[in-house]
Amino acid sequence: MVIERVREVVANGRDVVRRAFQRRGYERETVVVIAKSVIASTGAWIVGFLLGNPTQIGFAPFSALLVVTPTVYGSVLQSGRYVAAVFLGALIAGAGGITIGVNIWLFALIVLVALLVGQFSFFRDQGKQIPVVAAFALAGGTAGSFMSLGTLLLMVLVGTTIAVVTNMVFAPTIRFRDAENAVLDFAESLCDLTREMADGFREGGEGLDDADSWARVADGFDSTARNAQASVSEQESRARLNPRRLLDASVSKQTPNAYYAWILALSRSSRHVQSLIRTLRSTKDAQARFPEPSGGFMREFAPLLDGAADAFRAIRAEGEPDRDTVSSDLDHSLQEGLRLVDHVRRNMSEHWDDERWPVHSAMITDMERVFEELREGHENTEGDASRGAAE
């Protein structure tokens, strides 16, 4: 049993290493972080040794290991918080150890104070280092001497500095293309659904048989939006303080603002598509307040869904998130879509006394809002571009 378990662990390890070398992803990032941690901690130990402080040298590699992160910005942020936490921990320990001397009651009081200070939100996860450093300094005798406390802080600075430099040398690649693809894939999914719905509407009342399937797809757009935002956020974090931006002019000009704007526009559009589908499904209920939309209205409504699909396709095909101005294809699709909305609404108004009027009106309103959300999305993109140019 033990041998089989060991073989399984070894096989899994080989698979992880193979995936890390074959493609980008979690495994490769983990391997890179491990490699950077080894380099940073070893470098910190060497520098600490050359400075000739064997009693406190352990704080150098220890500090380096704590602040190595996948991104340069994360490393700098963690380094600043960690150094501040260590400084406060040493200060609290020194305030008692140098003036009063170490004893059991003072140790308990110092640790209590350090724990309370560590609760400040500024320190985040590094807040726990304040009582840790205070306890080490008191228990190890460091708190009784200014020289020893200064040496401890020096080793911490050596470790964090080496870690930040290592992260800058091995800075992650900035892939805004990944963020763009996340947005474009979102648009493509919406295009596929609205096109499928248009085909169903052309069949009249029989097309509603697929409403449950449409609902399942539409409900998944909430997760799609979150994943797209996470992808953009990840690339934004990679770009901050990344020296690669100085070496690659094309990367330095890219901004995540347009991606966020389009994700918001697509997310809101998807909510209106969800609302349209809920309206359709509610009319199929046995206790529905209103009857199903008429077959004639559904066939007339189908071009509106085609228009929405065309707009989503244009976002994908024209790469709208990377454009400073709206493409002629998308602009035409939105204008044509809103024109169709007005046309269908005029036709519907002639039958305002029909019992289906509330359902028909709600469906048209949902489609109009889809086009309005997309128009606002490209207006926000143009606004961000003009503000960036002014700056």
C-alpha positions in Angstrom: 0.0 0.0 0.0 2.8 2.5 1.0 4.8 1.6 -2.1 1.8 2.2 -4.4 1.1 5.5 -2.7 4.7 6.6 -3.2 4.5 5.6 -6.9 1.3 7.6 -7.3 2.8 10.7 -5.7 5.9 10.4 -8.0 3.7 9.9 -11.1 1.6 12.9 -10.1 4.8 14.9 -9.6 6.1 14.0 -13.1 2.7 15.1 -14.6 2.9 18.4 -12.8 6.5 19.0 -14.0 5.5 18.0 -17.6 2.6 20.4 -17.6 4.7 23.2 -16.2 7.1 22.9 -19.1 4.5 22.2 -21.8 2.0 25.1 -21.2 1.2 28.1 -19.2 -0.9 27.8 -16.1 -1.0 27.2 -12.4 1.7 24.5 -12.5 4.2 26.6 -14.3 3.6 29.6 -12.1 4.1 27.4 -9.0 7.4 26.1 -10.4 8.6 29.6 -11.1 7.7 30.8 -7.6 9.6 27.9 -6.1 12.6 28.7 -8.2 12.5 32.4 -7.3 12.2 31.5 -3.6 15.3 29.3 -3.8 17.3 31.9 -5.6 16.1 34.8 -3.3 16.6 32.9 0.0 20.1 31.6 -1.0 21.1 35.1 -2.2 19.9 36.6 1.1 21.8 34.0 3.1 25.0 34.7 1.1 24.7 38.5 1.6 23.9 38.1 5.3 27.0 35.9 5.7 29.2 38.4 3.9 28.0 41.1 6.3 29.3 39.0 9.1 26.3 38.6 11.4 25.9 34.9 12.1 23.6 35.3 15.1 20.8 37.0 13.1 21.6 35.7 9.6 18.5 33.4 9.6 16.2 36.4 9.3 17.6 37.2 5.8 16.5 34.0 4.0 13.4 33.8 6.2 12.3 37.3 5.1 13.1 36.6 1.4 10.9 33.5 1.5 8.0 35.4 3.0 7.9 38.2 0.3 8.5 36.3 -2.9 5.2 36.3 -4.9 4.2 35.7 -8.5 4.3 39.4 -9.4 6.6 42.3 -8.8 3.8 44.5 -7.4 2.8 41.8 -4.9 6.4 41.4 -3.8 6.9 45.1 -3.2 3.6 45.3 -1.4 4.3 42.3 0.9 7.9 43.6 1.5 6.7 47.0 2.7 4.1 45.5 5.0 6.6 42.9 6.3 9.3 45.4 7.0 6.8 47.7 8.8 5.6 44.7 10.9 9.1 43.6 11.8 10.1 47.2 12.7 7.1 47.5 15.0 7.7 44.1 16.5 11.3 44.9 17.3 10.3 48.4 18.6 7.8 46.9 21.0 10.2 44.2 22.2 13.0 46.7 22.6 10.8 49.2 24.5 10.4 46.6 27.2 13.6 44.5 27.0 16.0 47.4 27.0 14.3 49.6 29.6 13.0 46.9 32.0 14.7 43.6 31.2 13.2 40.3 30.1 10.9 38.4 32.5 7.9 36.2 32.2 5.4 39.0 32.9 7.0 41.4 30.5 7.1 38.7 27.8 3.4 38.1 28.1 2.6 41.8 28.1 4.8 42.5 25.1 3.3 39.6 23.1 -0.2 40.8 24.0 0.5 44.3 22.8 2.1 43.0 19.6 -0.9 40.8 18.9 -3.2 43.8 19.3 -1.1 46.0 17.1 -1.0 43.3 14.5 -4.8 43.5 14.1 -4.6 46.8 12.1 -5.9 46.2 8.6 -2.8 47.8 7.0 -0.7 44.8 7.7 -3.1 42.2 6.4 -1.5 38.7 6.6 1.8 40.3 7.7 0.3 41.5 11.0 1.1 38.1 12.6 4.8 38.9 12.1 4.6 41.7 14.8 4.1 39.3 17.7 6.4 36.7 16.1 9.3 39.1 15.9 8.6 40.5 19.3 8.6 37.0 20.8 11.8 35.9 19.0 13.6 39.1 20.1 12.6 38.7 23.7 13.2 34.9 23.9 16.5 35.1 22.0 17.9 38.0 24.0 17.9 40.4 21.0 15.5 42.8 22.7 18.1 43.8 25.3 20.5 45.5 22.9 20.1 48.3 20.3 22.9 46.7 18.3 21.1 43.3 18.2 17.8 44.9 17.2 19.6 46.9 14.5 21.2 43.7 13.2 17.9 42.0 13.0 16.4 44.8 11.0 19.4 44.8 8.7 18.9 41.1 7.9 15.3 41.7 7.3 16.1 44.5 4.8 18.6 42.3 3.1 16.1 39.4 2.7 13.3 41.6 1.4 15.6 43.6 -0.9 17.0 40.4 -2.5 13.5 39.0 -2.9 12.2 42.2 -4.7 15.3 42.2 -6.9 14.8 38.5 -7.8 11.2 39.2 -8.6 12.1 42.0 -10.9 14.8 40.0 -12.7 12.3 37.2 -13.2 9.3 39.4 -13.7 6.3 37.6 -15.2 5.3 38.1 -18.8 2.4 40.6 -19.2 -0.3 39.0 -21.4 -3.1 41.5 -22.0 -4.0 39.2 -24.9 -5.3 36.7 -22.3 -7.4 39.4 -20.8 -8.7 40.5 -24.3 -9.5 36.9 -25.2 -11.6 36.5 -22.0 -13.7 39.5 -23.0 -14.0 38.3 -26.6 -15.0 34.8 -25.6 -17.7 36.3 -23.4 -19.1 38.2 -26.5 -18.9 35.1 -28.6 -20.9 33.1 -26.0 -23.6 35.8 -26.1 -23.5 35.8 -29.9 -24.1 32.0 -30.0 -27.0 32.1 -27.6 -28.9 35.0 -29.2 -28.4 33.5 -32.6 -29.8 30.2 -31.4 -32.7 32.0 -29.8 -33.4 33.9 -33.1 -33.6 30.6 -34.9 -36.0 29.3 -32.3 -38.2 32.4 -32.5 -38.5 32.0 -36.3 -40.3 28.7 -35.6 -43.0 30.6 -33.7 -44.5 29.1 -30.5 -42.7 25.8 -31.0 -39.4 27.6 -30.5 -40.2 28.0 -26.8 -39.5 24.4 -26.3 -35.8 25.3 -26.0 -36.4 28.0 -23.4 -35.1 25.8 -20.5 -31.9 25.1 -22.4 -31.4 28.8 -23.1 -31.9 29.6 -19.4 -29.1 27.2 -18.4 -26.7 28.8 -20.8 -27.7 32.3 -19.8 -27.3 31.5 -16.1 -23.7 30.6 -16.8 -22.9 34.1 -17.9 -22.5 35.3 -14.3 -19.6 32.9 -13.9 -18.2 33.9 -17.3 -18.2 37.6 -16.2 -16.4 36.8 -13.0 -13.8 34.7 -14.8 -13.2 37.5 -17.3 -12.8 40.0 -14.5 -10.3 37.7 -12.7 -8.3 37.3 -15.9 -8.1 41.1 -16.5 -7.3 41.7 -12.8 -4.5 39.1 -13.0 -2.8 40.8 -15.9 -3.3 44.2 -14.3 -1.4 42.9 -11.3 1.3 41.5 -13.5 1.8 44.9 -15.2 2.2 46.9 -12.0 5.8 47.9 -11.4 6.8 45.3 -14.0 10.1 46.3 -15.7 9.0 44.6 -18.9 6.7 47.5 -19.5 9.8 49.7 -20.0 11.2 47.3 -22.6 8.0 46.6 -24.6 6.3 49.8 -25.9 3.2 47.9 -27.0 2.6 46.6 -23.5 3.2 49.9 -21.8 0.4 51.5 -23.8 -2.2 48.9 -22.9 -4.7 49.5 -20.1 -7.2 47.2 -18.5 -9.9 50.0 -18.2 -11.4 49.1 -21.6 -11.6 45.4 -20.8 -13.4 46.2 -17.5 -15.8 48.5 -19.3 -16.6 45.9 -21.9 -17.0 43.1 -19.3 -19.5 45.4 -17.4 -21.4 46.1 -20.7 -21.5 42.4 -21.6 -22.5 41.4 -18.1 -25.4 43.9 -18.1 -26.4 42.7 -21.6 -26.4 39.1 -20.4 -28.7 40.1 -17.5 -31.3 41.5 -20.0 -31.0 38.3 -22.1 -31.7 36.4 -18.8 -34.7 38.6 -18.1 -36.0 38.0 -21.6 -35.7 34.2 -21.1 -37.4 34.4 -17.7 -40.3 36.2 -19.3 -40.7 33.5 -21.9 -40.5 30.7 -19.3 -42.9 32.4 -17.0 -45.6 32.4 -19.7 -45.3 28.6 -20.0 -46.2 28.1 -16.4 -49.7 26.7 -15.8 -50.5 29.6 -13.4 -49.0 32.3 -15.6 -50.7 35.7 -15.4 -50.1 36.3 -19.1 -50.3 34.0 -22.2 -47.3 33.1 -24.3 -46.2 35.6 -27.0 -48.0 35.0 -30.3 -46.2 33.1 -33.0 -46.4 36.1 -35.3 -44.8 38.4 -32.8 -42.0 35.9 -32.1 -41.2 35.7 -35.9 -41.2 39.4 -36.0 -39.0 39.5 -32.9 -36.4 37.1 -34.4 -34.5 39.9 -36.3 -34.0 41.7 -33.0 -32.1 38.7 -31.7 -30.2 38.5 -34.9 -29.3 42.1 -34.5 -28.0 41.5 -31.0 -26.0 38.5 -32.3 -24.5 40.6 -35.0 -23.4 43.2 -32.4 -21.8 40.6 -30.2 -20.1 39.1 -33.3 -18.8 42.5 -34.2 -17.3 42.9 -30.7 -15.4 39.7 -31.2 -14.4 40.1 -34.9 -13.3 43.7 -34.6 -11.5 43.3 -31.2 -13.5 46.2 -29.7 -11.7 46.2 -26.3 -8.4 47.2 -28.0 -9.9 49.9 -30.2 -9.9 53.7 -29.4 -13.1 54.2 -31.5 -16.0 52.0 -32.2 -15.8 49.9 -35.4 -18.1 50.7 -38.3 -19.4 47.1 -38.1 -20.5 47.4 -34.4 -21.8 50.9 -34.9 -24.0 49.7 -37.8 -25.2 46.7 -35.8 -26.3 48.9 -32.9 -28.0 51.5 -35.1 -29.8 48.8 -37.0 -30.8 47.0 -33.8 -32.3 50.1 -32.3 -34.1 50.9 -35.6 -35.6 47.4 -35.5 -36.7 47.9 -31.9 -38.5 51.1 -32.9 -40.1 49.3 -35.8 -41.4 46.3 -33.7 -42.6 48.7 -31.0 -44.6 50.7 -33.5 -46.2 47.6 -34.9 -47.0 46.3 -31.4 -48.5 49.7 -30.3 -51.3 49.1 -32.9 -52.4 46.2 -30.7 -52.0 47.7 -27.3 -55.3 46.2 -26.1 -54.1 42.7 -26.8 -53.9 40.5 -23.7 -50.3 39.6 -24.7 -49.3 43.3 -24.8 -47.5 43.3 -21.4 -45.3 40.3 -22.4 -44.5 41.7 -25.8 -43.6 45.1 -24.3 -41.3 43.5 -21.7 -39.5 41.5 -24.4 -38.9 44.6 -26.5 -37.7 46.6 -23.6 -35.2 43.8 -22.7 -33.8 43.8 -26.2 -33.6 47.6 -26.4 -31.6 47.6 -23.2 -29.2 45.1 -24.6 -28.3 47.5 -27.5 -28.1 50.4 -25.1 -25.7 48.6 -22.8 -23.4 47.8 -25.8 -23.6 51.3 -27.0 -22.6 52.6 -23.5 -19.8 50.1 -23.4 -18.1 51.5 -26.5 -18.8 55.1 -25.3 -17.0 54.3 -22.1 -14.1 52.9 -24.1 -13.8 56.0 -26.2 -14.0 58.1 -23.1 -11.1 56.2 -21.4 -9.1 56.5 -24.6 -9.6 60.3 -24.9 -8.7 60.8 -21.3 -5.6 58.7 -21.7 -4.6 60.8 -24.7 -5.1 64.0 -22.8 -2.9 62.8 -19.9 
